[in-house]
Amino acid sequence: MKSSLRIGAGSAWWGDRVEPAALNAERGDLDYLCFETMAEATISAAQVRARRDPAFPGYDTYLDDRMRAVLPHCLKRGTRIISNQGWINPEGAAQRIVHWLHELGARGIKVAAVSGGLITDRVLQLTDRILENGQPTATLAPDLVSAEVYLGAEPIVQALQQGAHIVVSGRVADPSIFMAPMMYEFGWDALDHHKLGPGNGIGHLMECGAQVTGGYFADPGFKDVPEPWNLAFPIAEVESDGSAVITKVAGTGGAVTLQTVKEQMLYEVHDPANYITPDVVVDFTTTRLEQIGPDRVRVTDISGKPRTPTLKVSIGCTEGFIGEDMFFYAGPGALRRAQLAKKILEERFKIVKLDAEEVRIDFLGVNAIHGAMSPTDRPEPYEVAVRVAARTRTREEAVKVGREVDGMAVSGVGMTGKRVPHQDRTREIIGVWSSLVPREKITPTLSLFES
């Protein structure tokens, strides 16, 4: 067993940058490189795309880019890779990674796929209530698209025990991806919440990538960050007792400070004393942080509580369509013209009998974020973008938004700036609901491939 590990982040979400991952792989001296590429709606969106496009492979659309960038360095260094880039097709992702290993001439490298979390066909039998509104999950049946359970670290550990160099999964909880190497290398038991609490806590600090190294942190004049264009992803130097130092590759931009670590520690955590994950309930209230050097923060004394008897399941449902478009005004009187344009559109939507559950006409830079709470004594804006959006049950109704916005080009207010409508102005909405499923009803599966 190892006494310490260097674990690096490779991504914080599907659309994250690739260059910091390559930098970590090349210069991070890592034992493990971990990719988190999913959000609540990723599975549902992937299922919708698969229905629309039979050629869609079902895994992270940037899988190729990421593997081409990091595999040469990871193979040279012996760095293992753990990733949830499998989305709704972990086996397909694993086979694609094997393809890139072949391209690099790497033979005998084992790639494991972790599956078993997709329960779309039986979610209504396994669950009872919707967490958000208390209604029976059966009420979601007419619009159900997908359902996937948040798996924990255990199946990844099993894959590592079977000799996998690379493990790719579907929906595994974000911190679990980073904790799995700790469990495997340090020999932590899956029921030892005293160890898993700190491990999952460190995983939470790592899961959002550059957010702990200065990304999504800078506020000029208040919280300045050196070279924010050159942010590195974090590295955790973890000890077998669950303590760690959060750092980054030397010479990169950003910062690892008490502030950046504290902000990430509380990010998306409703109750710091009870941060529920599939593996353990983390208690951050006991944590001690210490700045021990430039871009080096020591994290100790994170606590844990026994894991829950249930696992969270995200249930994706179709919820209609959004029609959306935008046009612009500039110069003196821009806001007055935008206000008249809003009135015109409201009346024309009545004329075309727009059947919408919600219509919003916002003035970007004026009230688009805070709505009615926006200050009324603001300075007169020099330019205004008018965003028009409607939520409808059918695509046909959503299309009416763009058609009426097009009419503003020559049948609207003077000096209207209009985009040429090359882009699709309608999109399907996927709503995400949550429920709980008994832990014993879920059985993860492993598939092993070799280059």
C-alpha positions in Angstrom: 0.0 0.0 0.0 1.1 3.5 -0.7 1.5 6.1 2.0 0.7 9.1 -0.3 -0.8 9.9 -3.6 -0.8 12.7 -6.2 -4.3 13.0 -7.7 -4.9 15.6 -10.4 -8.1 17.0 -11.9 -8.6 16.7 -15.7 -12.0 18.4 -16.0 -14.9 19.8 -14.0 -17.6 19.5 -16.5 -18.3 18.4 -20.1 -17.3 21.7 -21.7 -14.2 22.3 -19.6 -10.8 23.2 -21.2 -8.5 20.5 -22.3 -5.1 22.3 -22.0 -5.0 22.2 -18.2 -5.6 18.5 -18.2 -2.7 18.0 -20.6 -0.6 20.1 -18.4 -1.4 18.1 -15.3 -0.7 14.9 -17.3 2.6 16.2 -18.5 4.0 18.1 -15.5 1.8 17.1 -12.5 3.8 13.9 -11.7 0.5 12.3 -11.0 -0.5 8.8 -9.8 -4.1 9.4 -11.0 -5.8 11.9 -13.4 -9.5 12.1 -12.8 -12.1 13.6 -15.2 -15.6 14.8 -14.1 -17.7 15.6 -17.1 -21.3 15.3 -16.1 -24.0 17.6 -14.7 -27.6 16.8 -13.5 -29.0 17.1 -17.1 -26.2 15.3 -18.9 -27.8 11.9 -19.0 -31.2 13.2 -20.1 -29.6 15.3 -22.8 -27.6 12.4 -24.0 -30.7 10.2 -24.1 -32.6 12.8 -26.1 -29.7 13.1 -28.6 -29.5 9.4 -28.9 -33.2 9.3 -29.8 -32.7 12.0 -32.4 -29.4 10.9 -33.8 -28.8 7.1 -34.1 -25.1 7.7 -34.8 -24.5 9.4 -31.5 -22.2 7.0 -29.5 -23.6 8.1 -26.1 -20.4 9.1 -24.4 -18.7 12.4 -23.8 -18.4 14.3 -27.1 -14.9 15.5 -26.1 -13.6 12.1 -25.2 -11.3 12.0 -28.2 -9.9 15.4 -27.6 -9.2 14.6 -23.9 -7.7 11.2 -24.5 -5.4 12.4 -27.4 -4.2 15.2 -25.1 -3.4 13.2 -22.0 -2.8 9.5 -23.0 0.8 10.0 -24.2 1.9 11.7 -21.0 -0.1 9.3 -18.7 1.4 6.2 -20.5 4.9 7.7 -20.1 4.4 8.5 -16.4 2.3 5.4 -15.5 -0.6 7.7 -14.5 -3.9 5.9 -14.2 -7.1 7.6 -15.4 -10.5 7.6 -13.9 -13.4 9.3 -15.7 -17.2 9.4 -15.9 -17.0 10.3 -19.6 -19.0 7.2 -20.3 -22.4 9.0 -19.9 -25.0 6.5 -21.2 -22.5 4.2 -22.9 -19.5 3.4 -20.7 -18.6 0.3 -22.7 -18.5 2.3 -25.9 -16.3 4.9 -24.2 -13.9 2.2 -23.0 -13.7 0.7 -26.5 -13.0 4.1 -27.9 -10.2 4.6 -25.4 -8.8 1.3 -26.5 -8.8 2.6 -30.0 -6.6 5.5 -29.0 -4.3 3.2 -27.1 -3.8 1.2 -30.2 -3.1 4.3 -32.2 -0.3 5.1 -29.7 1.1 1.6 -29.9 0.2 0.8 -26.3 -0.5 -2.9 -25.7 -1.7 -4.7 -22.7 -3.4 -1.7 -21.1 -6.7 -2.6 -19.4 -9.7 -0.3 -19.6 -12.7 -1.0 -17.4 -16.3 0.2 -18.0 -18.5 0.7 -14.9 -22.2 0.4 -15.7 -25.4 -0.4 -13.9 -26.7 3.0 -12.9 -29.2 3.4 -15.7 -32.6 2.3 -14.4 -34.9 4.0 -16.8 -36.9 0.9 -17.4 -37.6 0.3 -13.7 -37.3 3.6 -11.9 -41.0 3.9 -11.3 -41.1 0.6 -9.5 -38.0 1.3 -7.4 -38.8 4.8 -6.3 -41.7 6.3 -4.4 -41.7 10.1 -4.1 -40.2 13.0 -6.0 -37.9 14.9 -3.6 -38.7 18.3 -5.0 -42.5 18.3 -4.6 -43.4 15.1 -2.7 -45.6 13.8 -5.6 -45.5 10.1 -6.6 -42.8 9.4 -9.1 -45.5 7.6 -11.2 -46.7 11.1 -12.2 -43.6 11.4 -14.3 -44.4 8.4 -16.4 -45.8 10.2 -19.5 -42.7 12.4 -19.9 -40.0 10.1 -18.7 -36.7 10.1 -20.7 -34.1 8.6 -18.5 -33.2 7.8 -14.9 -29.8 7.1 -13.5 -28.5 6.4 -10.0 -25.5 8.2 -8.5 -23.0 5.3 -8.0 -20.2 5.6 -5.5 -16.5 4.7 -5.5 -16.8 1.0 -4.9 -17.2 -0.3 -8.5 -14.2 1.9 -9.5 -12.1 0.4 -6.7 -13.2 -3.1 -7.9 -12.0 -2.2 -11.4 -8.6 -1.0 -10.1 -8.3 -4.3 -8.1 -8.8 -6.2 -11.3 -5.8 -4.4 -12.9 -7.5 -1.6 -14.8 -5.2 1.3 -15.8 -8.2 3.4 -17.0 -11.7 3.3 -15.6 -14.6 5.0 -17.4 -18.1 5.1 -15.9 -21.5 6.7 -16.3 -23.1 8.7 -13.5 -20.6 8.3 -10.6 -20.9 11.0 -7.9 -18.2 13.7 -8.5 -16.2 13.3 -5.3 -16.3 9.5 -5.6 -14.2 9.6 -8.8 -11.4 11.2 -6.8 -11.8 9.1 -3.7 -11.7 5.8 -5.4 -7.9 5.9 -5.8 -7.5 6.6 -2.1 -9.7 3.6 -1.2 -7.7 1.4 -3.5 -4.2 2.5 -2.7 -4.7 3.0 1.0 -6.9 0.0 1.6 -9.8 1.9 3.0 -12.9 -0.1 3.8 -16.1 1.0 2.1 -17.9 1.2 5.4 -15.1 3.1 7.3 -16.8 6.6 7.4 -13.9 7.9 9.5 -11.6 7.5 6.4 -14.2 8.0 3.7 -15.4 11.3 5.1 -12.0 13.0 4.6 -11.5 11.2 1.2 -14.8 12.4 -0.1 -14.2 15.9 1.3 -10.9 16.1 -0.7 -12.8 14.7 -3.7 -15.3 17.6 -3.4 -12.5 20.1 -3.3 -11.1 18.6 -6.5 -14.3 17.9 -8.5 -14.8 21.5 -9.8 -11.3 21.7 -11.2 -10.1 25.3 -11.5 -12.6 26.6 -9.1 -10.2 25.8 -6.3 -7.2 27.2 -8.2 -8.8 30.6 -8.8 -11.4 29.9 -11.5 -14.9 31.3 -10.9 -13.3 33.3 -8.1 -11.8 36.5 -9.5 -13.5 39.8 -8.7 -11.2 42.6 -9.9 -10.2 44.9 -7.2 -11.6 42.6 -4.5 -10.3 39.2 -5.2 -7.5 39.5 -7.8 -6.0 36.3 -9.4 -2.7 36.2 -11.2 -2.9 35.3 -14.9 -6.5 34.0 -14.9 -6.1 33.1 -18.5 -3.5 30.5 -17.5 -5.3 28.6 -14.8 -4.1 25.1 -13.9 -6.3 22.4 -12.6 -5.7 21.3 -9.0 -3.5 18.5 -7.6 -4.2 16.8 -4.3 -1.2 15.4 -2.4 -3.1 12.9 -0.2 -1.9 11.0 2.8 -3.3 7.7 4.0 -4.9 9.4 7.0 -7.1 11.5 4.7 -5.2 14.7 5.1 -4.1 16.5 1.9 -2.3 19.5 0.4 -4.1 21.2 -2.4 -1.7 22.7 -5.0 -1.1 23.1 -8.7 1.6 22.9 -11.3 4.3 25.5 -10.6 4.5 28.5 -12.9 0.8 28.6 -13.9 -1.8 31.3 -13.3 -4.4 31.3 -10.6 -4.0 30.7 -6.9 -4.5 28.2 -4.2 -5.3 30.1 -1.1 -7.4 29.7 2.0 -10.1 31.8 0.2 -10.2 29.6 -2.9 -10.3 26.5 -0.9 -13.1 27.8 1.4 -15.2 28.9 -1.5 -15.0 25.5 -3.2 -15.6 23.7 0.1 -19.0 25.3 0.5 -19.9 25.3 -3.2 -23.1 23.4 -3.8 -23.1 22.2 -0.2 -26.6 22.8 1.4 -25.5 21.6 4.9 -21.8 21.6 5.6 -22.3 19.2 8.5 -24.2 16.7 6.3 -22.9 16.6 2.7 -24.5 13.4 1.4 -22.7 11.3 -1.1 -23.2 7.7 -2.2 -20.2 6.6 -0.1 -20.4 8.6 3.1 -22.0 11.7 4.7 -19.2 14.3 4.9 -19.0 16.8 7.8 -17.0 19.9 6.8 -17.6 21.7 10.1 -14.5 20.1 11.7 -12.1 21.0 8.9 -8.8 22.7 9.5 -7.1 24.7 6.7 -3.6 26.0 6.8 -1.6 27.9 4.1 1.8 26.2 4.2 3.3 27.9 1.2 2.6 29.7 -2.1 -0.3 27.8 -3.7 -0.2 25.1 -1.0 -3.1 24.7 1.4 -3.1 21.8 3.9 -6.6 20.3 4.6 -7.1 18.2 7.7 -9.8 16.9 10.1 -12.7 16.6 7.7 -15.1 14.2 9.3 -17.5 11.5 8.1 -20.8 9.9 9.1 -22.2 6.5 8.0 -23.6 6.3 4.5 -27.3 6.4 3.9 -29.4 3.3 3.0 -30.6 5.0 -0.2 -29.0 6.3 -3.4 -30.1 9.4 -5.3 -31.5 9.0 -8.7 -31.9 11.8 -11.3 -34.9 11.4 -13.5 -35.0 13.3 -16.7 -38.4 14.2 -18.3 -39.4 16.1 -21.4 -41.0 19.5 -20.5 -41.8 21.0 -23.8 -39.8 23.5 -25.8 -38.2 26.9 -25.7 -38.4 29.4 -28.5 -35.8 32.1 -28.2 -34.3 35.0 -30.2 -32.7 38.4 -29.7 -32.5 41.9 -31.3 -30.7 45.1 -30.4 -30.9 48.9 -30.0 -28.1 51.4 -29.5 -27.6 55.1 -29.0 -29.8 57.7 -27.2 -33.3 56.3 -26.6 -32.3 52.7 -26.8 -34.3 51.7 -23.8 -37.4 53.5 -24.9 -37.3 51.8 -28.2 -36.8 48.4 -26.5 -39.8 49.0 -24.3 -42.0 49.8 -27.3 -40.7 46.7 -29.0 -41.7 44.6 -26.0 -45.3 46.0 -26.2 -45.4 45.3 -29.9 -44.4 41.6 -29.4 -46.8 41.1 -26.5 -49.7 42.2 -28.7 -48.5 40.2 -31.8 -48.2 37.1 -29.7 -51.9 37.5 -28.9 -52.6 37.9 -32.6 -50.9 34.7 -33.5 -52.4 32.9 -30.5 -49.1 31.9 -29.0 -49.9 29.0 -26.6 -47.1 29.4 -24.0 -46.7 28.4 -20.4 -44.4 31.3 -19.9 -43.1 34.3 -21.9 -40.2 36.5 -21.0 -39.0 39.6 -22.7 -35.8 40.8 -21.0 -33.5 43.8 -21.6 -29.9 42.5 -21.2 -27.9 44.9 -19.2 -31.1 46.4 -17.6 -33.3 43.7 -16.0 -32.5 40.3 -17.5 -30.9 38.8 -14.3 -32.8 40.4 -11.4 -36.1 41.1 -13.2 -38.5 43.2 -11.2 -35.9 43.6 -8.5 -33.6 45.6 -10.8 -33.1 49.2 -9.7 -35.3 51.8 -11.4 -33.0 54.7 -10.9 -30.3 53.2 -13.1 -28.4 55.3 -15.7 -29.9 55.4 -19.2 -28.1 52.5 -21.1 -26.4 53.4 -24.4 -27.3 50.0 -25.9 -29.8 47.3 -25.1 -30.2 43.7 -26.3 -33.8 42.4 -26.2 -34.1 38.7 -25.4 -37.4 37.0 -26.1 -38.2 33.5 -24.9 -41.3 31.4 -24.5 -41.8 28.0 -23.0 -44.3 25.9 -24.9 -45.6 22.3 -25.0 -44.9 21.9 -28.7 -42.2 22.8 -31.1 -44.7 24.4 -33.5 -45.7 27.0 -30.9 -42.0 27.7 -30.0 -41.3 28.5 -33.6 -43.7 31.4 -33.4 -41.2 33.3 -31.2 -38.6 33.5 -33.9 -41.1 34.3 -36.6 -42.4 37.3 -34.7 -38.9 38.5 -33.9 -38.1 38.3 -37.6 -41.0 40.7 -38.2 -39.3 43.3 -36.1 -36.7 43.8 -38.7 -39.0 45.8 -41.0 -42.3 45.9 -39.1 -41.1 47.1 -35.8 -39.4 50.0 -34.1 -36.9 52.3 -35.9 -33.2 51.4 -35.7 -33.8 47.7 -34.8 -30.7 45.6 -35.1 -31.6 42.1 -36.1 -29.5 39.0 -36.5 -29.8 36.8 -39.6 -31.6 33.7 -38.2 -29.1 31.0 -39.3 -29.2 29.3 -35.9 -32.0 27.0 -34.6 -34.1 29.1 -32.3 -36.1 26.3 -30.7 -34.8 23.7 -28.3 -36.3 20.8 -26.3 -36.4 21.2 -22.5 -35.4 18.4 -20.2 -36.5 18.8 -16.6 -34.6 16.9 -13.9 -36.3 15.5 -10.9 -34.8 13.6 -8.0 -35.8 10.5 -6.0 -34.3 7.9 -3.7 -33.8 4.2 -4.5 -32.8 1.5 -1.9 -29.1 0.9 -2.2 -29.5 -2.9 -2.3 -31.6 -2.7 -5.5 -28.6 -1.3 -7.6 -25.9 -3.7 -8.8 -23.0 -2.0 -10.7 -21.4 -4.1 -13.4 -17.8 -4.1 -14.8 -16.6 -4.8 -18.3 -12.9 -5.1 -19.0 -11.2 -4.4 -22.3 -7.5 -4.6 -23.2 -5.5 -2.8 -25.8 
